């Protein structure tokens, strides 16, 4: 080994160097003694910063006391009550909690719906018309109110609603009898005397033929259960159809609502009677005088004649016949 490395030792093995007197004197020279006024000013500034932070926190959280120095008010009121009153209040609270829990039990809710009879609408629409829904509490259901809601629908003849425990709602409903066949475009449905749609025309022929009402107005065909024609007009046409032969000596083959809303009667003899507009209650109420004028005409003219093409009855005092 060379002689230069014999005296070498690691730096960690060397003893720490003690600071010289000059460095100690320099370090002591930077120590400054603060006066009482400076200390007071620093304390005042620190207090001001704490107050500013507290005000920011209050603006953020509002004037809400997070920690209270005393007991809550309700605990003081509770402590001031006598033991019997405390027991009564506790019992009422337990009863309320039990009732809330009972209303949320699954077997005390409407889980299934059974429809008896014949409904012309879907189950969901039937529940909507009754005024309830799946999941409703069976304890709060008012069967009389639900039954009244169904009976107010224009297509319903009879209805009843009852609850069968647990969780089953039974709806019994039957529609009104069909009154006439309603045709709009390529779609044909059956209407009740109220003008409500009862559904598609049955394939099996009816023992009693129904009058046919052809609606030439543009529009979307009505849905099941909806009113397609005013009730008083539907009832009038249903009553007129079987009486045509006796009143006018010819049968009424069909009724027509023109694109402008006028009502026409097409007879088995081929002629067409124009009764004018018949959509509003006033116009429908005026049909009686026009039909009476047609009856008077039948007593004077042979309405079985094929030479008659059209009869104008819009003004019943001035009846015109077009040969």
KATA-V447623 format. One record per residue. OMEGA is omega in whole degrees, -180 to 180 (* if undefined). Layout:
omega
OMEGA
OMEGA
This chain:
omega
-180
-178
-178
-176
-178
-179
-177
175
-179
-177
-179
-179
-179
179
180
-178
-180
179
180
-179
180
179
177
179
179
-180
178
-178
-179
178
-176
177
-179
179
-179
-180
180
179
178
179
178
178
179
179
177
178
178
178
177
179
178
178
178
178
177
179
178
177
-180
-175
-176
-178
180
178
-178
180
-178
-180
-178
180
175
-177
-178
179
176
179
180
179
180
180
175
-177
179
179
176
178
180
179
179
178
178
179
177
178
178
179
177
178
178
178
-180
180
-178
178
-176
-179
173
176
178
180
-179
178
176
-179
178
-178
-179
178
180
-180
179
-180
179
179
178
177
179
179
178
179
178
-177
175
-178
178
-179
179
178
-177
-179
176
-175
-179
180
179
178
178
178
179
-179
178
178
-173
-178
-172
174
178
-180
174
-179
177
179
174
-176
-6
168
179
177
-178
-179
175
-175
176
-178
175
179
178
-178
178
178
-177
-180
175
-175
180
-176
178
179
179
179
171
179
177
-178
-179
-180
179
-179
-178
178
180
-180
179
-180
180
178
177
-178
-180
175
-178
176
-180
179
-179
179
178
179
180
178
-178
178
179
-179
-180
179
-179
-177
177
-174
-178
177
178
179
180
-180
178
178
-178
-173
-180
-178
-177
-176
-179
-175
-172
179
175
179
176
-176
178
175
-174
168
-175
178
180
177
178
-180
179
177
176
-176
177
177
177
-178
-179
178
-180
-178
179
-178
-178
-180
-179
179
178
179
179
178
180
-179
-178
180
-179
178
176
176
176
176
178
178
-180
177
-178
-176
177
-178
176
-178
178
180
180
-180
-176
179
-178
-177
-179
174
-174
178
180
-180
179
180
179
-180
*
